[in-house]
Amino acid sequence: MNKLDKVKKTHHGHNVRRMREVLGIKQGALAIMLDMPQQTLSDKEAKEIIDDETLDKISKALNVPLKVLQEMKEDPATIIFDHPTFAEGSIGNVGGDSIQYNSPVEKIIELTNEKVALYERMLELEKEKIAWLEKLLSDKK
């Protein structure tokens, strides 16, 4: 087995970690979403193979297709794009001009942020509803 064969292997735990980081979700936050201790999630991210049931829960929490977490391979390009140079969106310098990497991941992050804002608004409405119902109950007594 040569070096490239080793690199192209699927590693569920690394896939979970990479998708979580791309989406800007902290490990602790994902652990809460999955109702598991952070250490358990950390252990899962270190595992090469994660059982399908757990991987399905994680994919739903991250809002990504299960197949992505199951089949995304670690190849040299992925490793390069994980490098901090590309974290800011700059691929390189060609003749003094910076080339921008436009990724669909940016759209996923934007949609996730919109989803968070929606949940926060819904939570605020629920709190108002509870306060209103508590007031009604106290007025009846």
Summary of the structure (lengths in Angstrom):
residues: 141
radius of gyration: 20.6
end to end distance: 76.9
largest distance: 77.3
contacts: 326
relative contact order: 0.11
helix: 68%
strand: 8%
